[in-house]
Amino acid sequence: MPNTYTQIYLHIIFATKGRDIKISSNVRDEIEKYICGIFNNKKQKVLAIYANPDHLHIFFSYKNLQITIPELVKTTKIESSNFINDNRLCLGKFNWQEGYGAFSYSKSQKDKVVNYVLNQEEHHKKKSFKEEYSALLKAFEIEFKDEYLFEFYD
């Protein structure tokens, strides 16, 4: 569409099914590269990605408004699960949990969020995923019920 310009920064988070520890450090890079490829094929620009053992953070510039956020997340989950299972990158069957969080940021916050995503390993030495996710929901004033969050066992 002519004369349509956007600049939207989104941070998406989703977890492995059952919050199982499935993404080992020796396959993390391969999984991240594959997911970046999915985003690239959907005309999105990944600014930072980090695959924790039990959840994933993606910070990207949402440019192609031809795909909705739910469609992008669904496609990413399906295609990356298939890739992980087809290439036997983890023990047992791999699946992502239902649901996700999506948070928007301004351009002035871009560097801070990139740094946050890329430093997940250090971050989770101080804060659990549940604490992190709940804090984001509260900071963005998103109403939620604990029973509808990801499956948390910590």
Contact map, one row per residue, 1 for C-alpha under 8 A:
1111000000000000000000000000000000000000000000000000000000000000000000000000000000000000000000000000000000000000000000000000000000000000000000000000000000
1111000000000000000000000000000000000000000000000000000000000000000000000000000000000000000000000000000000000000000000000000000000000000000000000000000000
1111100000000000000000000000000000000000000000000000000000000000000000000000000000000000000000000000000000000000000000000000000000000000000000000000000000
1111110000000000000000000000000000000000000000000000000000000000000000000000000000000000000000000000000000000000000000000000000000000000000000000000000000
0011111000000000000000000000000000000000000000000000000000000000000000000000000000000000000000000000000000000000000000000000000000000000000000000000000000
0001111100000000000000000000000000000000000000000000000000000010000000000000000000000000000000000000000000000000000000000000000000000000000000000000000000
0000111110000000000000000000000000000000000000000000000000001110000000000000000000000000000000000000000000000000000000000000000000000000000000000000000000
0000011111000000000000000000000000000000000000000000000000001110000000000000000000000000000000000000000111000000000000000000000000000000000000000000000000
0000001111100000000000000000000000000000000000000000000000111100000000000000000000000000000000000000000111100100000000000000000000000000000000000000000000
0000000111110000000000000000000000000000000000000000000000111100000000000000000000000000000000000000011110000000000000000000000000000000000000000000000000
0000000011111000000000000000000000000000000000000000000011110000000000000000000000000000000000000000111110000000000000000000000000000000000000000000000000
0000000001111100000000000000000000000000000000000000000111100000000000000000000000000000000000000001111000000000000000000000000000000000000000000000000000
0000000000111110000000000000000000000000000000000000001111000000000000000000000000000000000000000001110000000000000000000000000000000000000000000000000000
0000000000011111000000000000000000000000000000000000001110000000000000000000000000000000000000011011100000000000000000000000000000000000000000000000000000
0000000000001111101000000000000000000000000000000000011100000000000000000000000000000000000000011001000000000000000000000000000000000000000000000000010000
0000000000000111111111000000000000000000000000000000011000000000000000000000000000000000000001111000000000000000000000000000000000000000000000000000000000
0000000000000011111100000000000000000000000000000000000000000000000000000000000000000000000001111100000000000000000000000000000000000000000000000000001000
0000000000000001111100000000000000000000000000000000000000000000000000000000000000000000000000001000000000000000000000000000000000000000000000000000001100
0000000000000011111110000000000000000000000000000000011000000000000000000000000000000000000000001000000000000000000000000000000000000000000000000000011110
0000000000000001111111000000000000000000000000000000110000000000000000000000000000000000000000000000000000000000000000000000000000000000000000000000000000
0000000000000001001111110000000000000000000000000000110000000000000000000000000000000000000000000000000000000000000000000000000000000000000000000000000000
0000000000000001000111110000000000000000000000000000110000000000000000000000000000000000011001000000000000000000000000000000000000000000000000000000000000
0000000000000000000011111011000000000000000000000011110000000000000000000000000000000000010000000000000000000000000000000000000000000000000000000000000000
0000000000000000000011111111000000000000000000000000100000000000000000000000000000000000010000000000000000000000000000000000000000000000000000000000000000
0000000000000000000000111111100000000000000000000000100000000000000000000000000000000000000000000000000000000000000000000000000000000000000000000000000000
0000000000000000000000011111100000000000000000000000000000000000000000000000000000000000000000000000000000000000000000000000000000000000000000000000000000
0000000000000000000000111111111000000000000000000000000000000000000000000000000000000000100000000000000000000000000000000000000000000000000000000000000000
0000000000000000000000111111111100000000000000000011000000000000000000000000000000000000000000000000000000000000000000000000000000000000000000000000000000
0000000000000000000000001111111110000000000000000000000000000000000000000000000000000000000000000000000000000000000000000000000000000000000000000000000000
0000000000000000000000000011111111000000000000000000000000000000000000000000000000000000000000000000000000000000000000000000000000000000000000000000000000
0000000000000000000000000011111111100000000000000010000000000000000000000000000100010000000000000000000000000000000000000000000000000000000000000000000000
0000000000000000000000000001111111110000000000001110000000000000000000000000000000000000000000000000000000000000000000000000000000000000000000000000000000
0000000000000000000000000000111111111000000000000000000000000000000000000000000000000000000000000000000000000000000000000000000000000000000000000000000000
0000000000000000000000000000011111111100000000000000000000000000000000000000000100000000000000000000000000000000000000000000000000000000000000000000000000
0000000000000000000000000000001111111110000000000000000000000000000000000001000100000000000000000000000000000000000000000000000000000000000000000000000000
0000000000000000000000000000000111111111000001001000000000000000000000000000000000000000000000000000000000000000000000000000000000000000000000000000000000
0000000000000000000000000000000011111111100000000000000000000000000000000000000000000000000000000000000000000000000000000000000000000000000000000000000000
0000000000000000000000000000000001111111110000000000000000000000000000000001001000000000000000000000000000000000000000000000000000000000000000000000000000
0000000000000000000000000000000000111111111111000000000000000000000000010001000000000000000000000000000000000000000000000000000000000000000000000000000000
0000000000000000000000000000000000011111111111000000000000000000000000000000000000000000000000000000000000000000000000000000000000000000000000000000000000
0000000000000000000000000000000000001111111100000000000000000000000000000000000000000000000000000000000000000000000000000000000000000000000000000000000000
0000000000000000000000000000000000000111111100000000000000000001001000010000000000000000000000000000000000000000000000000000000000000000000000000000000000
0000000000000000000000000000000000000011111110000000000000000011000000000000000000000000000000000000000000000000000000000000000000000000000000000000000000
0000000000000000000000000000000000000011111111000000000000011111000000000000000000000000000000000000000000000000000000000000000000000000000000000000000000
0000000000000000000000000000000000000011001111100000000000011110000000000000000000000000000000000000000000000000000000000000000000000000000000000000000000
0000000000000000000000000000000000010011000111111000000001111000000000000000000000000000000000000000000000000000000000000000000000000000000000000000000000
0000000000000000000000000000000000000000000011111000000001111000000000000000000000000000000000000000000000000000010000000000000000000000000000000000000000
0000000000000000000000000000000000000000000001111100000011110000000000000000000000000000000000000000000000000000010011000000000000000000000000000000000000
0000000000000000000000000000000100010000000001111110000111100000000000000000000000000000000000000000000000000000000011000000000000000000000000000000000000
0000000000000000000000000000000100000000000000011111000111000000000000000000000000000000000000000000000000000000000011010000000000000000000000000000000000
0000000000000000000000100001001100000000000000001111111110000000000000000000000000000000000000000000000000000000000000000000000000000000000000000000000000
0000000000000000000000100001000000000000000000000111111110000000000000000000000000000000000000000000000000000000000000011000000000000000000000000000000000
0000000000000000000111111000000000000000000000000011111000000000000000000000000000000000000000000000000000000000000000000000000000000000000000000000000000
0000000000000011001111100000000000000000000000000011111100000000000000000000000000000000000000000000000000000000000000000000000000000000000000000000000000
0000000000001111001000000000000000000000000000000011111110000000000000000000000000000000000000000000000000000000000000000000000000000000000000000000000000
0000000000011110000000000000000000000000000000001111011111000000000000000000000000000000000000000000000000000000000000000000000000000000000000000000000000
0000000000111100000000000000000000000000000000011111001111100000000000000000000000000000000000000000000000000000000010000000000000000000000000000000000000
0000000000111000000000000000000000000000000001111100000111110000000000000000000000000000000000000000000000000000000010000000000000000000000000000000000000
0000000011110000000000000000000000000000000001111000000011111000000000000000000000000000000000000000000000000000110010000000000000000000000000000000000000
0000000011100000000000000000000000000000000111110000000001111100000000000000000000000000000000000000000000000000000000000000000000000000000000000000000000
0000001111000000000000000000000000000000000111100000000000111110000000000000000000000000000000000000000000000000000000000000000000000000000000000000000000
0000001111000000000000000000000000000000000110000000000000011111100000000000000000000000000000000000000000000000000000000000000000000000000000000000000000
0000011100000000000000000000000000000000001110000000000000001111100000000000000000000000000000000000000000000000000000000000000000000000000000000000000000
0000000000000000000000000000000000000000011100000000000000000111111000000000000000000000000000000000000000000000000000000000000000000000000000000000000000
0000000000000000000000000000000000000000000000000000000000000111111100000000000000000000000000000000000000000000000000000000000000000000000000000000000000
0000000000000000000000000000000000000000000000000000000000000001111100000000000000000000000000000000000000000000000000000000000000000000000000000000000000
0000000000000000000000000000000000000000010000000000000000000001111110110000000000000000000000000000000000000000000000000000000000000000000000000000000000
0000000000000000000000000000000000000000000000000000000000000000111111110000000000000000000000000000000000000000000000000000000000000000000000000000000000
0000000000000000000000000000000000000000000000000000000000000000001111111000000000000000000000000000000000000000000000000000000000000000000000000000000000
0000000000000000000000000000000000000000000000000000000000000000000111111100000000000000000000000000000000000000000000000000000000000000000000000000000000
0000000000000000000000000000000000000000000000000000000000000000001111111110000000000000000000000000000000000000000000000000000000000000000000000000000000
0000000000000000000000000000000000000010010000000000000000000000001111111111000000000000000000000000000000000000000000000000000000000000000000000000000000
0000000000000000000000000000000000000000000000000000000000000000000011111111100000000000000000000000000000000000000000000000000000000000000000000000000000
0000000000000000000000000000000000000000000000000000000000000000000001111111110000000000000000000000000000000000000000000000000000000000000000000000000000
0000000000000000000000000000000000000000000000000000000000000000000000111111111000000000000000000000000000000000000000000000000000000000000000000000000000
0000000000000000000000000000000000100110000000000000000000000000000000011111111100000000000000000000000000000000000000000000000000000000000000000000000000
0000000000000000000000000000000000000000000000000000000000000000000000001111111110000000000000110000000000000000000000000000000000000000000000000000000000
0000000000000000000000000000000000000000000000000000000000000000000000000111111111000000000000000000000000000000000000000000000000000000000000000000000000
0000000000000000000000000000000000000100000000000000000000000000000000000011111111100000000000000000000000000000000000000000000000000000000000000000000000
0000000000000000000000000000001001100000000000000000000000000000000000000001111111110000000000000000000000000000000000000000000000000000000000000000000000
0000000000000000000000000000000000000000000000000000000000000000000000000000111111111000000001110000000000000000000000000000000000000000000000000000000000
0000000000000000000000000000000000000000000000000000000000000000000000000000011111111100000000000000000000000000000000000000000000000000000000000000000000
0000000000000000000000000000000000000000000000000000000000000000000000000000001111111110000000000000000000000000000000000000000000000000000000000000000000
0000000000000000000000000000001000000000000000000000000000000000000000000000000111111111110001000000000000000000000000000000000000000000000000000000000000
0000000000000000000000000000000000000000000000000000000000000000000000000000000011111111110011000000000000000000000000000000000000000000000000000000000000
0000000000000000000000000000000000000000000000000000000000000000000000000000000001111111000000000000000000000000000000000000000000000000000000000000000000
0000000000000000000000000000000000000000000000000000000000000000000000000000000000111111100000000000000000000000000000000000000000000000000000000000000000
0000000000000000000000000000000000000000000000000000000000000000000000000000000000011111111000000000000000000000000000000000000000000000000000000000000000
0000000000000000000000000010000000000000000000000000000000000000000000000000000000011011111000000000000000000000000000000000000000000000000000000000000000
0000000000000000000001110000000000000000000000000000000000000000000000000000000000011001111111000000000000000000000000000000000000000000000000000000000000
0000000000000000000001000000000000000000000000000000000000000000000000000000000000000001111111000000000000000000000000000000000000000000000000000000000000
0000000000000000000000000000000000000000000000000000000000000000000000000000000000000000011111000000000000000000000000000000000000000000000000000000000000
0000000000000000000000000000000000000000000000000000000000000000000000000000000000001000011111100000000000000000000000000000000000000000000000000000000000
0000000000000001100001000000000000000000000000000000000000000000000000000000000010011000011111110000000000000000000000000000000000000000000000000000000000
0000000000000001100000000000000000000000000000000000000000000000000000000000100010000000000011111000000000000000000000000000000000000000000000000000000000
0000000000000111100000000000000000000000000000000000000000000000000000000000100010000000000001111100000000000000000000000000000000000000000000000000000000
0000000000000111111000000000000000000000000000000000000000000000000000000000000000000000000000111110000000000000000000000000000000000000000000000000010000
0000000000000000100000000000000000000000000000000000000000000000000000000000000000000000000000011111000000000000000000000000000000000000000000000000010000
0000000000000100000000000000000000000000000000000000000000000000000000000000000000000000000000001111100000000000000000000000000000000000000000000000010000
0000000000011110000000000000000000000000000000000000000000000000000000000000000000000000000000000111110000000000000000000000000000000000000000000000000000
0000000000111100000000000000000000000000000000000000000000000000000000000000000000000000000000000011111000000000000000000000000000000000000000000000000000
0000000001111000000000000000000000000000000000000000000000000000000000000000000000000000000000000001111100000000000000000000000000000000000000000000000000
0000000001110000000000000000000000000000000000000000000000000000000000000000000000000000000000000000111110000000000000000000000000000000000100000000000000
0000000111100000000000000000000000000000000000000000000000000000000000000000000000000000000000000000011111000000000000000000000000000000000000000000000000
0000000111100000000000000000000000000000000000000000000000000000000000000000000000000000000000000000001111101100000000000000000000000000000000000000000000
0000000110000000000000000000000000000000000000000000000000000000000000000000000000000000000000000000000111111100000000000000000000000000000000000000000000
0000000010000000000000000000000000000000000000000000000000000000000000000000000000000000000000000000000011111100000000000000000000000000000000000000000000
0000000000000000000000000000000000000000000000000000000000000000000000000000000000000000000000000000000001111110000000000000000000000000000000000000000000
0000000000000000000000000000000000000000000000000000000000000000000000000000000000000000000000000000000011111111100000000000000000000000000000000000000000
0000000010000000000000000000000000000000000000000000000000000000000000000000000000000000000000000000000011111111110000000000000000000000000000000000000000
0000000000000000000000000000000000000000000000000000000000000000000000000000000000000000000000000000000000011111111000000000000000000000000000000000000000
0000000000000000000000000000000000000000000000000000000000000000000000000000000000000000000000000000000000001111111100000000000000000000000000000000000000
0000000000000000000000000000000000000000000000000000000000100000000000000000000000000000000000000000000000001111111110000000000000000000000000000000000000
0000000000000000000000000000000000000000000000110000000000100000000000000000000000000000000000000000000000000111111111000000000000000000000000000000000000
0000000000000000000000000000000000000000000000000000000000000000000000000000000000000000000000000000000000000011111111100000000000000000000000000000000000
0000000000000000000000000000000000000000000000000000000000000000000000000000000000000000000000000000000000000001111111110010000000000000000000000000000000
0000000000000000000000000000000000000000000000011100000011100000000000000000000000000000000000000000000000000000111111110000000000000000000000000000000000
0000000000000000000000000000000000000000000000011100000000000000000000000000000000000000000000000000000000000000011111110000000000000000000000000000000000
0000000000000000000000000000000000000000000000000000000000000000000000000000000000000000000000000000000000000000001111111110000000000000000000000000000000
0000000000000000000000000000000000000000000000000101000000000000000000000000000000000000000000000000000000000000000111111111000000000000000000000000000000
0000000000000000000000000000000000000000000000000001000000000000000000000000000000000000000000000000000000000000000000111111100000000000000000000000000000
0000000000000000000000000000000000000000000000000000000000000000000000000000000000000000000000000000000000000000000000111111110000000000000000000000000000
0000000000000000000000000000000000000000000000000000000000000000000000000000000000000000000000000000000000000000000100111111111000000000000000000000000000
0000000000000000000000000000000000000000000000000000000000000000000000000000000000000000000000000000000000000000000000011111111110000000000000000000000000
0000000000000000000000000000000000000000000000000000000000000000000000000000000000000000000000000000000000000000000000001111111100000000000000000000000000
0000000000000000000000000000000000000000000000000000000000000000000000000000000000000000000000000000000000000000000000000111111100000000000000000000000000
0000000000000000000000000000000000000000000000000000000000000000000000000000000000000000000000000000000000000000000000000011111110110000000000000000000000
0000000000000000000000000000000000000000000000000000000000000000000000000000000000000000000000000000000000000000000000000001111111110000000000000000000001
0000000000000000000000000000000000000000000000000000000000000000000000000000000000000000000000000000000000000000000000000001001111111000000000000000000000
0000000000000000000000000000000000000000000000000000000000000000000000000000000000000000000000000000000000000000000000000000000111111100000000000000000101
0000000000000000000000000000000000000000000000000000000000000000000000000000000000000000000000000000000000000000000000000000001111111110000000000000000000
0000000000000000000000000000000000000000000000000000000000000000000000000000000000000000000000000000000000000000000000000000001111111111000000000000000000
0000000000000000000000000000000000000000000000000000000000000000000000000000000000000000000000000000000000000000000000000000000011111111100000000000000000
0000000000000000000000000000000000000000000000000000000000000000000000000000000000000000000000000000000000000000000000000000000001111111110000000000000000
0000000000000000000000000000000000000000000000000000000000000000000000000000000000000000000000000000000000000000000000000000000000111111111000000000000000
0000000000000000000000000000000000000000000000000000000000000000000000000000000000000000000000000000000000000000000000000000000000011111111100000000000000
0000000000000000000000000000000000000000000000000000000000000000000000000000000000000000000000000000000000000000000000000000000000001111111111110000000000
0000000000000000000000000000000000000000000000000000000000000000000000000000000000000000000000000000000000000000000000000000000000000111111111100000000000
0000000000000000000000000000000000000000000000000000000000000000000000000000000000000000000000000000000000000000000000000000000000000011111111000000000000
0000000000000000000000000000000000000000000000000000000000000000000000000000000000000000000000000000001000000000000000000000000000000001111111000000000000
0000000000000000000000000000000000000000000000000000000000000000000000000000000000000000000000000000000000000000000000000000000000000000111111100000000000
0000000000000000000000000000000000000000000000000000000000000000000000000000000000000000000000000000000000000000000000000000000000000000111111110000000000
0000000000000000000000000000000000000000000000000000000000000000000000000000000000000000000000000000000000000000000000000000000000000000110011111000000000
0000000000000000000000000000000000000000000000000000000000000000000000000000000000000000000000000000000000000000000000000000000000000000100001111101100000
0000000000000000000000000000000000000000000000000000000000000000000000000000000000000000000000000000000000000000000000000000000000000000000000111111100000
0000000000000000000000000000000000000000000000000000000000000000000000000000000000000000000000000000000000000000000000000000000000000000000000011111100000
0000000000000000000000000000000000000000000000000000000000000000000000000000000000000000000000000000000000000000000000000000000000000000000000001111100000
0000000000000000000000000000000000000000000000000000000000000000000000000000000000000000000000000000000000000000000000000000000000000000000000011111110000
0000000000000000000000000000000000000000000000000000000000000000000000000000000000000000000000000000000000000000000000000000000000000000000000011111111100
0000000000000010001000000000000000000000000000000000000000000000000000000000000000000000000000001110000000000000000000000000000000000000000000000001111100
0000000000000000111000000000000000000000000000000000000000000000000000000000000000000000000000000000000000000000000000000000000000000000000000000000111110
0000000000000000011000000000000000000000000000000000000000000000000000000000000000000000000000000000000000000000000000000000000001000000000000000000111111
0000000000000000001000000000000000000000000000000000000000000000000000000000000000000000000000000000000000000000000000000000000000000000000000000000001111
0000000000000000000000000000000000000000000000000000000000000000000000000000000000000000000000000000000000000000000000000000000101000000000000000000000111
